[in-house]
Amino acid sequence: MLRRIRYLWLLTLLCIPVTGAAQTLISSPVPVTCADRSIVADAVRTEEDVRVFVQCAYELVQEVGTEVARRAFHEEERWRNGSIYVFVVELSPSPGAARLWVFPPDPSREGIPQGHLIDIFGSDLALEGDRVVSQFGEGWSYYSFANPATGREELKASYVKAIDWNGVPSRIGAGIYRRDMPGTCHGEEVNAAMLDADPSETRLQEFVRCAAMELDSMGYFASVSLANDPRWKSGSIYLFGLDTYGYTLFTGSPANPLLGSELSSKYTDSFGGRNVLGVADAFGETFLYYSNRNPATNQWQRKVTFVKRVTSFGVPVLIGAGNYLD
């Protein structure tokens, strides 16, 4: 009898509607706002940065209106830097009839129908952006588009969001051009000399990812070029490739022997016993921080290295490069 009472009591609890604080626990997370994390055009580096940047632009329109916001998008450095800018496009049911409300790279195109914009994948950019916004309210659109910083058609990932623009249903968005994807790793934009002259984590990632694609497409035939070609070796910048046991497969460092590797704790004595090779292999991409002898100065210096795991002809390879500090 007691067991039956307990069963009925539990069944009653399960049938009570969830309210109050308990209901909050299972509700959807609150969307990010610009107050949570503001960002300016010059600081946009990742796709998550783009999403926040678009949210901030959306909130600006709500706060100051379309005309003030439009001037800001055109004139203020916060909203425009190189290939990063805000665009606003009309949602039009008629293919080719959508108008650009905001387009800082070429203001002469604003206010007039854009016609059909077909990218290298055969996609109509306006129709795809309209589809994402109309069905989901906001989201990502992937396509190719002319990069105003280079003048070339390049791959672009844009985040778009529905917005009312002077009573006209429209979408507001911004995007980021990737220079570390197939067909976008141009030697004049991603090379060792540029990384050596202006080191940053973003440039370092692009450099290693582009080299990884070279190794992935050409296999070990690429190792000679990656170790010696001036594109991949300049000043203190060089590439190295290791197997997952830490043995060097190739290296552009004149100071590094082919036995062992600079990621060996015995060689650098700076990893404190940590298995950095295992970490790089497991995570696929990792930043590593240690000290090493700089071949350009012959001095021991702190180094920030980015390592990426790539499978070349069925063999796992850890390819990496770094820039010296101090």
ABEGO torsion letter per residue (X at the ends): XAAAAAAAAAAAAAABBBBEAAAAAABBBBBBBAAABBBBAAABABAAAAAAAAAAAAAAAAAAEAAAAAAAAAABAAABBEABBBBBBBBBABBGABBBABBAABAAABGBBAEBBBBAAGBBAAAAAAAAAAAAGBEBBBBBBBBAAAGBBBBBBBBBBBBBBGGBBBBBBBBBBBAABBGABBAAABBAAAAAABBBAAAAAAAAAAAAAAAAAAEAAAAAAAAABAAABBEABBBBBBBAAGBBABBABAABBABEBAABAAAAGAAGGBBAAAAAAAAGBBBBBBBBBBAAAGBBBBBBBBBBBBBBGGBBBBBBBBBBBX
